[in-house]
């Protein structure tokens, strides 16, 4: 007999899904099973969601799929080991497959085949939970990065809990206040929350939100509950209530912070631009100690941004 050197892997057939050619899909899967050379094959791995929906009772299983099971059992009877993972569509495979002699595996499953080490699974639920949506936003950001644009980000008070996902995409996390020379100008950047004197209650809340132990406790909540809690809190904010913040000029803690920060800088490295967000209002004013304080408005009613051209030494503010 020839040596069994082949291992097959197949996933997401979604048998029973009445989309496009359901019968044709089952026929193609049967053709695949029948094409497997049983005498040369050591194993077949069903990687999950072979069925679009599977729920079995003690005495009842979904009707149909007779030819599929016949083909699988034919392979098994000819010496092929059949392994399967439960996917997110066929979770409810309790004992029926195992009674036929198939072996249920739990992800991640590590197995050496020949000289190689494989890590196998359906893949659902692995890795951090990421808020759904925003695919086009991330695609655009990554497109810019792939074309050579360096992307930096600050955590705001609404997106504090960006742990590693952005950095895994190659974005660079910065901590405020961040000072950087661009061209001939010195920039001081940050989200702007918590900078300046006073605001004791807000700073306590900010400390709570940034506390690693409390973040770990919050991570223990189910995402369904955690996201609804966060979204409910966000809806109660000043922005959700459509109240625009009135920036108090020189009386504003952020302005006082900028003056104090500028005063502490060496004379040869004074800040030219202080740029922040957070306040949801547009601000452009000089700082008495030197420099210019710019605050970007939110995107609720317009699309504001700033662009600095180092060649022309020009700052353009689009409101």
C-alpha positions in Angstrom: 0.0 0.0 0.0 1.2 3.5 -0.7 2.3 5.7 2.2 -0.4 8.1 3.4 1.2 11.5 3.0 -1.8 13.7 2.2 -3.8 15.9 4.6 -6.8 17.9 3.3 -8.3 21.0 4.8 -11.8 22.5 3.9 -13.9 25.1 5.5 -17.1 27.2 5.2 -19.0 25.1 2.7 -22.3 26.4 4.3 -24.4 23.4 3.2 -28.1 24.2 3.3 -27.6 28.0 2.8 -30.2 28.9 0.1 -28.1 31.5 -1.6 -27.0 31.2 -5.3 -26.8 27.5 -6.3 -27.4 25.6 -3.0 -27.6 22.2 -4.8 -24.6 23.0 -7.0 -22.6 23.8 -3.9 -23.4 20.5 -2.3 -22.5 18.7 -5.6 -19.1 20.5 -5.8 -18.4 19.5 -2.2 -19.3 15.8 -3.0 -17.0 16.0 -6.0 -14.2 17.2 -3.8 -14.8 14.4 -1.3 -14.9 11.8 -4.0 -11.7 13.2 -5.5 -9.7 12.5 -2.4 -7.4 9.5 -2.9 -8.2 7.5 0.2 -5.2 5.2 0.0 -2.8 8.2 0.0 -4.6 10.4 2.5 -3.8 10.4 6.2 -6.4 13.0 7.3 -9.3 15.3 6.4 -9.8 18.4 8.5 -13.3 20.0 8.4 -12.5 23.5 9.6 -16.0 24.6 10.7 -19.2 25.9 9.1 -19.4 23.0 6.7 -23.1 23.3 7.5 -24.7 26.8 7.5 -26.9 25.8 10.4 -26.8 22.6 12.4 -28.7 21.8 15.5 -29.1 18.2 16.7 -31.3 16.7 19.3 -30.7 13.4 21.1 -32.9 11.5 18.5 -33.2 14.0 15.6 -30.7 15.7 13.3 -31.2 18.0 10.3 -32.7 16.1 7.3 -30.7 15.7 4.1 -27.0 15.5 3.5 -27.2 11.7 3.0 -24.7 11.7 0.2 -22.3 14.0 2.2 -22.3 11.7 5.2 -22.0 8.6 2.9 -18.9 10.1 1.2 -17.3 11.0 4.6 -18.0 7.6 6.0 -16.6 6.0 2.8 -13.3 7.9 3.3 -13.3 6.9 7.0 -13.9 3.2 6.2 -10.9 3.3 3.8 -8.6 4.6 6.6 -8.8 8.4 6.3 -9.0 10.1 9.8 -11.7 12.7 9.8 -11.3 15.7 12.2 -13.8 18.5 12.6 -14.0 21.9 14.3 -17.3 23.5 15.3 -17.7 26.8 13.5 -20.0 29.6 14.4 -22.8 28.3 12.2 -22.5 24.6 13.2 -21.8 25.0 16.9 -24.5 22.6 17.9 -22.9 19.4 16.9 -23.1 17.5 20.1 -22.4 13.8 19.5 -23.7 12.7 16.1 -20.5 13.3 14.3 -18.4 11.6 17.0 -20.7 8.6 17.0 -19.8 8.2 13.3 -16.1 8.1 14.3 -15.2 11.7 13.4 -12.9 13.4 16.0 -13.9 16.8 17.4 -11.1 19.3 17.9 -11.0 22.5 19.9 -9.2 25.6 18.5 -6.4 26.4 18.6 -5.2 22.8 17.8 -1.5 22.2 17.2 -0.4 19.1 15.3 2.7 18.0 13.6 2.2 16.6 10.1 5.3 15.3 8.5 8.0 17.8 9.2 5.7 20.8 9.7 3.8 22.1 12.8 0.2 23.3 12.1 -2.0 25.4 14.3 -5.6 24.8 13.3 -9.1 26.2 14.1 -12.2 27.7 12.6 -10.9 31.1 13.6 -14.0 32.7 15.2 -13.4 34.4 18.5 -9.6 34.3 18.3 -7.9 37.6 18.9 -9.2 40.8 20.5 -12.8 41.8 20.1 -13.0 44.7 17.7 -16.0 47.0 17.3 -17.8 46.1 14.1 -17.8 48.4 11.1 -15.3 51.1 10.1 -13.9 48.8 7.4 -13.6 51.7 4.9 -12.0 54.0 7.4 -9.3 51.5 8.3 -8.8 50.6 4.6 -8.2 54.3 3.8 -5.8 54.7 6.7 -3.9 51.6 5.7 -3.8 52.7 2.1 -2.2 56.0 3.2 0.3 54.1 5.4 1.1 51.7 2.6 1.9 54.7 0.4 4.4 56.0 2.9 2.3 58.3 5.2 3.2 57.9 8.9 0.1 57.7 11.0 0.1 58.8 14.6 -2.8 58.8 17.1 -3.7 60.0 20.5 -6.2 58.3 22.8 -9.1 60.6 23.5 -11.6 60.4 26.4 -14.0 58.4 24.2 -11.5 56.0 22.7 -9.1 55.5 25.6 -9.3 51.7 25.3 -7.2 51.3 22.2 -4.8 48.8 23.5 -2.9 47.2 20.6 -5.1 47.0 17.5 -4.1 50.3 16.0 -0.4 49.6 16.7 -0.7 46.1 15.1 -1.7 48.0 11.9 1.4 50.1 12.1 0.0 53.3 13.6 2.1 55.0 16.3 0.5 55.8 19.6 1.6 59.1 21.2 1.1 60.5 24.7 0.1 64.1 25.3 1.8 66.6 25.4 3.8 65.5 22.4 6.4 67.9 21.1 7.7 67.5 17.5 9.6 69.7 15.1 8.1 69.7 11.6 10.0 71.7 9.1 11.1 74.9 10.9 8.3 74.9 13.4 7.8 73.3 16.8 4.4 71.6 17.5 2.9 70.6 20.8 0.1 68.1 20.2 -2.5 66.1 22.1 -6.1 65.4 22.5 -6.3 68.1 25.1 -8.4 66.5 27.9 -7.2 66.9 31.4 -4.5 69.5 30.6 -4.6 72.6 32.8 -5.4 73.5 36.4 -8.6 72.6 38.1 -11.1 70.0 36.7 -10.5 67.8 39.7 -13.6 65.6 39.2 -12.8 65.1 35.5 -9.2 64.2 36.3 -10.4 61.6 38.8 -12.7 60.1 36.1 -9.9 60.2 33.6 -7.6 58.4 36.1 -10.3 55.7 36.5 -10.7 55.2 32.8 -6.9 54.9 32.4 -6.3 52.6 35.3 -5.0 49.2 34.1 -6.6 47.2 36.9 -10.0 48.7 36.2 -9.5 48.3 32.5 -8.9 44.6 33.1 -12.1 44.3 35.2 -14.1 46.0 32.4 -12.6 43.6 29.8 -14.2 40.8 31.8 -17.7 42.1 30.7 -19.3 40.5 27.7 -18.8 42.8 24.6 -22.6 43.0 24.2 -23.0 44.6 27.6 -19.7 46.6 27.5 -20.5 48.3 24.2 -24.0 49.2 25.3 -22.7 50.6 28.5 -20.1 52.7 26.7 -22.5 53.9 24.0 -25.1 54.8 26.7 -22.5 56.9 28.5 -21.4 58.6 25.3 -25.0 59.6 24.5 -25.2 61.5 27.7 -22.2 63.6 26.8 -22.3 67.3 25.9 -21.8 66.4 22.2 -24.8 64.0 22.0 -27.0 66.7 23.5 -25.9 69.1 20.8 -24.5 71.7 23.2 -21.5 73.4 21.8 -18.8 74.2 24.3 -18.1 77.9 24.8 -14.3 78.3 24.9 -13.4 80.9 27.6 -10.3 82.2 26.0 -7.5 83.1 28.5 -9.6 81.8 31.4 -9.7 78.3 29.9 -7.5 75.8 31.7 -6.0 74.6 28.4 -4.9 78.1 27.6 -3.3 78.5 31.0 -1.6 75.2 30.6 -0.2 76.3 27.2 1.2 79.5 28.7 2.8 77.6 31.6 4.2 75.0 29.2 5.6 77.6 26.9 7.2 79.4 29.8 9.0 76.3 30.8 10.6 75.7 27.4 14.2 76.8 26.6 14.2 80.0 24.6 15.5 78.3 21.5 12.7 75.7 21.3 9.5 77.6 22.0 6.4 76.1 20.7 5.0 77.6 17.5 1.7 75.7 17.4 -0.4 74.1 20.2 -2.9 71.8 18.5 -5.6 69.9 20.3 -9.1 68.6 20.0 -11.6 67.5 22.7 -13.5 70.7 23.1 -15.8 70.2 20.0 -15.4 73.9 19.1 -13.0 75.8 16.8 -10.3 77.9 18.4 -7.5 79.9 16.8 -5.9 82.4 19.2 -2.4 83.6 20.1 -0.7 82.6 23.3 0.7 85.6 25.2 3.9 83.7 26.0 4.3 82.9 22.3 2.9 80.5 19.8 -0.6 79.9 18.5 -3.4 77.8 20.1 -5.5 75.8 17.6 -8.4 73.5 18.5 -10.0 71.3 15.9 -13.8 71.3 16.0 -15.8 68.0 15.8 -17.2 66.5 12.6 -20.9 66.7 13.6 -21.8 69.5 11.2 -18.7 70.1 9.1 -15.4 68.4 8.1 -12.6 70.4 9.8 -8.9 69.7 9.5 -5.6 71.4 9.5 -2.7 71.0 7.1 0.8 72.4 7.5 3.0 72.8 4.5 6.6 72.8 5.7 8.0 73.9 2.3 5.8 77.0 2.3 5.8 77.3 6.1 2.1 77.7 6.0 -0.7 76.5 8.2 -4.1 76.1 6.6 -7.2 75.6 8.8 -10.2 74.1 7.0 -13.4 74.6 9.1 
